[in-house]
Structures are given as structure tokens and as C-alpha cells.
């Protein structure tokens, strides 16, 4: 009898899944590159808008042929979400059941996040705009009011901190290179992908660390105003001593992560976790 994981691997190897995954990873790269560019503008005092996924989609929608670009991104993000959903369902070949479950949960979270962003991009085409600036605080406030809500918010914050730590480890060790196919990729290209990936993953780890840390603080203080999303995390960084410099460095890291996604899209393994 064929195992679910083996059946899932056959699905992941199909050409249409490969195309969806690679197109989706490229769309994700565009999104992060725009977020980094907006954050860099903020760091040098030029305004820039909201440095978040929704803010990036809004910025893209304002460009010439913005509706067309948003449509392409919506399809790409939906493809990325579908690829991650397949990973969440099929599982992994990990010997550790705990790690397999963790990877499934992470894939499911990515599927939900980028599926939602695909919907936001479609709303942008219709002129529906992006997300609100206080959505993280409002959501946290609702959760804090629930029985056990303080514990739940604290757990979510701790999980995001762990994800940030894993991103840092993934970046410093360059283990993300295992997700790329070795054939058809030149040594020079792999070197470029490696450098971009190291810088980009570490930059994401910094952002995750800020978001997770502030969520834990929101739980400890029972104060939903402490909670922030990506835009708030970058703003928090800007308010620190030497903030504009720190924000500029992280912004360049996010641009590097976007470039990594764009380059890696050509050779990503669809059966990689």
C-alpha cells in the first residue's frame, strides 16, 4: 500500500506543481524586494509607505499597469500557497515525528498566509485596498479577552521567536541550499544564491525576533498595543539608537531575500521542505 508521503512526493514531482512552486517563489521574491525598498526609503527619511506585505501590494498597484502586475502576483502567490499546502498534507521523510509535525505546521501556516496575500492582491485590482494599520493590535486584543488568551498570545510570540531562531540558523548554516537542485545550476549561480540567502534569512530572523518578542511582552503586560506586524517591527527597529542605520541594514537584507527567492525560483526542489 502506498504511503501518503510517497503519494505526496509523486504529486510534488509533477510539472504543474514545479511551475506553480517556482512562479510562486518568484512572486514572493518580488514582494520582499518591494518591502525592503520601502523600508530603505523610510530609513533614509524619504517616507515610502507601509513596509509590509499589504503595503508592498498597495505600492505595486500604484505603478503603471499595476492591476496587471497585481493579477500576476495573485496567481503566483496562490501557486506558492498551493505548493505549501501539498507539503503540509503529504508530510516529510523526517525520522523524527516531532520535526515532521513541525514542518507540516510551518507549511500550513505559509499556505494560509500567502493564500490570504493572494486574496489581498485581487482586492487591490478591484480597488479594495490593503489591510488596516491596527489589525495586529485588534486581533491581539480579542485574543487577550478570551479565557487563556494571555497564555495563547504568549505561546504564539514564543513560537515566532523560535521560527526567528530557526531562520537565523538556516541562514548562518546556509542549509537552505539543500532546497535547490544541484544539476543545471552553475557554481557562480550557487555562490550568488548562497550569499543572498545568508543575508536575507538573517534579516528575516531579526524581524521575526522583534515581532515574537513584542508579542510575548504584550502577553506579559496584557497590553495589545505592544503587538506588531512586519511594518511595526521595522518601525520599532527605526526607533532604536542608530535606528535608521539598523533599519537600512535590515531593509537591504530583505531586498537580498527577495533577490534570493527570485534566483532560487529557477532551481528550487518542489519536494524540499
C-alpha positions as CSV (number, residue, x, y, z in Angstrom):
1,X,0.0,0.0,0.0
2,X,1.4,3.4,-1.0
3,X,2.1,5.7,2.0
4,X,0.6,9.3,2.0
5,X,4.2,10.7,1.9
6,X,5.1,8.6,-1.1
7,X,1.9,9.7,-2.9
8,X,2.6,13.3,-2.0
9,X,6.1,13.1,-3.4
10,X,4.7,11.9,-6.7
11,X,2.3,14.9,-6.7
12,X,5.2,17.3,-5.8
13,X,7.2,16.0,-8.8
14,X,4.5,16.8,-11.3
15,X,5.4,19.5,-13.8
16,X,2.4,21.7,-12.9
17,X,3.5,21.7,-9.2
18,X,7.0,22.6,-10.2
19,X,5.8,25.5,-12.3
20,X,3.4,26.7,-9.6
21,X,6.1,26.5,-6.9
22,X,8.7,28.3,-8.9
23,X,6.3,31.0,-10.1
24,X,5.1,31.4,-6.5
25,X,8.6,31.7,-5.1
26,X,9.4,34.4,-7.7
27,X,6.2,36.3,-6.7
28,X,7.3,36.0,-3.1
29,X,10.7,37.4,-4.1
30,X,9.1,40.5,-5.7
31,X,7.0,41.1,-2.6
32,X,10.1,41.0,-0.3
33,X,12.1,43.1,-2.6
34,X,9.4,45.8,-2.6
35,X,9.1,45.6,1.2
36,X,12.8,46.1,1.5
37,X,12.8,49.0,-0.9
38,X,10.0,50.7,1.1
39,X,11.9,50.1,4.4
40,X,15.0,51.5,2.9
41,X,13.2,54.7,1.8
42,X,11.9,55.1,5.4
43,X,15.5,54.6,6.7
44,X,16.9,57.4,4.6
45,X,13.9,59.7,5.5
46,X,12.1,59.5,2.3
47,X,8.7,58.2,3.6
48,X,7.9,55.2,1.5
49,X,4.6,53.9,2.9
50,X,3.8,50.7,4.8
51,X,6.7,48.3,4.9
52,X,4.6,45.1,5.0
53,X,3.2,42.6,2.5
54,X,0.0,44.5,2.2
55,X,1.9,47.8,1.8
56,X,4.1,46.3,-0.9
57,X,1.0,45.1,-2.8
58,X,-0.5,48.6,-2.5
59,X,2.7,50.1,-3.8
60,X,2.7,47.7,-6.8
61,X,-0.9,48.6,-7.5
62,X,0.0,52.3,-7.8
63,X,2.6,51.6,-10.6
64,X,1.7,51.8,-14.3
65,X,-0.1,48.6,-15.3
66,X,-0.4,48.0,-11.5
67,X,-3.6,46.0,-12.0
68,X,-1.9,43.6,-14.4
69,X,1.1,43.2,-12.0
70,X,-1.2,42.5,-9.1
71,X,-3.0,39.9,-11.2
72,X,0.3,38.2,-12.0
73,X,1.3,38.3,-8.3
74,X,-2.1,37.0,-7.2
75,X,-1.7,33.9,-9.4
76,X,1.9,33.4,-8.3
77,X,1.1,33.8,-4.5
78,X,-1.8,31.3,-5.0
79,X,0.6,28.9,-6.6
80,X,3.0,29.3,-3.7
81,X,0.2,28.7,-1.2
82,X,-0.9,25.6,-3.1
83,X,2.7,24.2,-3.1
84,X,3.0,24.7,0.7
85,X,-0.4,23.1,1.2
86,X,0.7,20.0,-0.6
87,X,3.7,19.9,1.7
88,X,1.5,20.3,4.7
89,X,-0.7,17.4,3.6
90,X,1.9,14.9,2.4
91,X,4.4,15.3,5.3
92,X,8.1,14.6,5.2
93,X,10.6,11.8,5.3
94,X,12.0,13.0,8.6
95,X,12.8,10.2,11.1
96,X,11.6,12.5,13.9
97,X,7.8,12.6,14.2
98,X,8.1,15.9,16.1
99,X,10.1,17.5,13.3
100,X,7.7,16.1,10.7
101,X,4.7,17.7,12.6
102,X,6.6,21.0,13.0
103,X,7.4,21.1,9.2
104,X,3.7,20.3,8.4
105,X,2.5,23.1,10.6
106,X,5.0,25.6,9.1
107,X,3.9,24.6,5.6
108,X,0.3,25.0,6.5
109,X,1.0,28.5,8.0
110,X,2.7,29.6,4.9
111,X,-0.1,28.2,2.7
112,X,-2.6,30.3,4.8
113,X,-0.5,33.4,4.8
114,X,0.3,33.5,1.1
115,X,-3.2,32.4,0.2
116,X,-4.5,35.4,2.1
117,X,-2.0,37.7,0.3
118,X,-3.2,36.4,-3.0
119,X,-6.7,37.5,-2.0
120,X,-5.4,40.9,-0.9
121,X,-3.7,41.3,-4.3
122,X,-7.1,40.5,-6.0
123,X,-8.8,43.1,-3.8
124,X,-6.2,45.6,-4.9
125,X,-7.2,45.0,-8.5
126,X,-10.8,45.8,-7.6
127,X,-9.7,48.8,-5.6
128,X,-10.4,47.2,-2.3
129,X,-7.2,48.4,-0.8
130,X,-4.9,46.5,1.7
131,X,-5.0,45.7,5.4
132,X,-5.5,48.2,8.2
133,X,-2.6,49.5,10.2
134,X,-4.0,48.4,13.7
135,X,-5.1,44.9,12.7
136,X,-2.4,43.2,14.8
137,X,-3.4,45.1,17.9
138,X,-7.1,44.5,17.3
139,X,-6.6,40.8,16.8
140,X,-4.3,40.5,19.9
141,X,-6.9,42.5,22.0
142,X,-9.6,40.0,21.0
143,X,-7.4,37.0,21.9
144,X,-6.4,38.5,25.2
145,X,-10.0,38.8,26.2
146,X,-10.6,35.0,25.7
147,X,-10.2,32.6,28.6
148,X,-6.5,31.6,28.5
149,X,-5.9,34.4,25.9
150,X,-2.8,35.7,27.7
151,X,-1.2,32.2,27.5
152,X,-2.2,31.8,23.9
153,X,-0.7,35.2,22.9
154,X,2.5,34.3,24.8
155,X,2.7,30.9,23.1
156,X,2.3,32.5,19.6
157,X,5.0,35.0,20.5
158,X,7.3,32.2,21.7
159,X,6.7,30.2,18.5
160,X,7.5,33.2,16.3
161,X,10.8,33.7,18.4
162,X,11.6,30.0,17.7
163,X,10.9,30.5,14.0
164,X,13.2,33.5,14.0
165,X,15.9,31.4,15.6
166,X,15.4,28.7,13.0
167,X,15.6,31.3,10.3
168,X,18.9,32.6,11.7
169,X,20.3,29.0,11.9
170,X,19.1,28.3,8.4
171,X,20.8,31.4,7.2
172,X,24.1,31.2,9.0
173,X,24.5,27.5,8.2
174,X,23.2,28.0,4.6
175,X,21.1,24.9,4.9
176,X,18.6,26.5,2.5
177,X,21.0,25.4,-0.2
178,X,19.7,21.9,0.3
179,X,16.3,23.0,-1.2
180,X,18.0,23.7,-4.5
181,X,18.6,21.2,-7.3
182,X,22.2,20.6,-8.0
183,X,22.0,20.0,-11.7
184,X,21.7,22.7,-14.3
185,X,23.0,25.3,-11.8
186,X,26.4,26.8,-12.3
187,X,28.9,27.2,-9.4
188,X,28.7,31.0,-9.8
189,X,25.0,31.0,-9.6
190,X,25.0,28.8,-6.5
191,X,27.6,31.2,-4.9
192,X,25.3,34.2,-5.6
193,X,22.2,32.4,-4.2
194,X,24.2,31.4,-1.1
195,X,25.3,34.9,-0.3
196,X,21.9,36.4,-0.9
197,X,20.2,33.6,1.1
198,X,22.5,34.0,4.1
199,X,21.9,37.8,4.3
200,X,18.2,37.5,3.6
201,X,17.5,34.8,6.1
202,X,19.3,36.6,8.9
203,X,17.4,39.8,8.1
204,X,14.1,37.8,8.3
205,X,15.3,36.4,11.6
206,X,15.7,39.9,13.0
207,X,12.2,40.8,12.0
208,X,10.7,37.6,13.5
209,X,12.6,38.2,16.7
210,X,11.1,41.7,17.1
211,X,7.6,40.5,16.3
212,X,7.8,37.5,18.6
213,X,9.5,39.4,21.4
214,X,6.8,42.2,21.4
215,X,4.0,39.6,21.3
216,X,5.5,37.9,24.4
217,X,5.7,41.3,26.1
218,X,2.1,42.0,25.1
219,X,1.1,38.8,26.9
220,X,3.1,39.6,30.0
221,X,1.7,43.2,30.2
222,X,-1.8,42.2,28.9
223,X,-1.4,45.1,26.5
224,X,-2.4,44.5,22.9
225,X,-0.8,47.8,21.8
226,X,2.6,46.0,22.2
227,X,1.7,43.6,19.3
228,X,3.0,44.5,15.9
229,X,3.3,43.0,12.4
230,X,6.1,43.3,9.9
231,X,5.6,47.1,9.4
232,X,5.5,47.7,13.2
233,X,8.6,45.6,13.7
234,X,10.6,47.7,11.2
235,X,9.2,50.9,12.8
236,X,10.4,49.5,16.2
237,X,13.8,49.0,14.8
238,X,13.9,52.5,13.4
239,X,13.1,54.0,16.9
240,X,16.2,52.4,18.5
241,X,19.6,54.1,18.9
242,X,21.2,54.2,15.4
243,X,17.7,53.1,14.2
244,X,17.9,54.4,10.7
245,X,21.2,52.6,10.2
246,X,19.8,49.4,11.6
247,X,16.7,49.7,9.6
248,X,18.7,50.3,6.5
249,X,20.8,47.2,7.0
250,X,17.7,45.1,7.6
251,X,16.0,46.7,4.6
252,X,18.9,45.7,2.4
253,X,18.7,42.2,3.9
254,X,15.0,41.9,2.9
255,X,15.9,43.1,-0.6
256,X,18.6,40.4,-0.6
257,X,16.0,37.8,0.5
258,X,13.7,38.9,-2.4
259,X,16.6,38.5,-4.8
260,X,17.4,35.1,-3.3
261,X,13.8,34.0,-3.9
262,X,13.9,35.2,-7.5
263,X,17.1,33.5,-8.3
264,X,16.3,30.3,-6.4
265,X,12.9,30.0,-8.1
266,X,14.7,28.7,-11.1
267,X,16.1,25.6,-9.3
268,X,14.0,25.1,-6.2
269,X,13.1,21.5,-5.4
270,X,9.4,21.1,-5.1
271,X,9.9,18.1,-2.8
272,X,12.0,20.2,-0.4
273,X,10.7,21.3,3.0
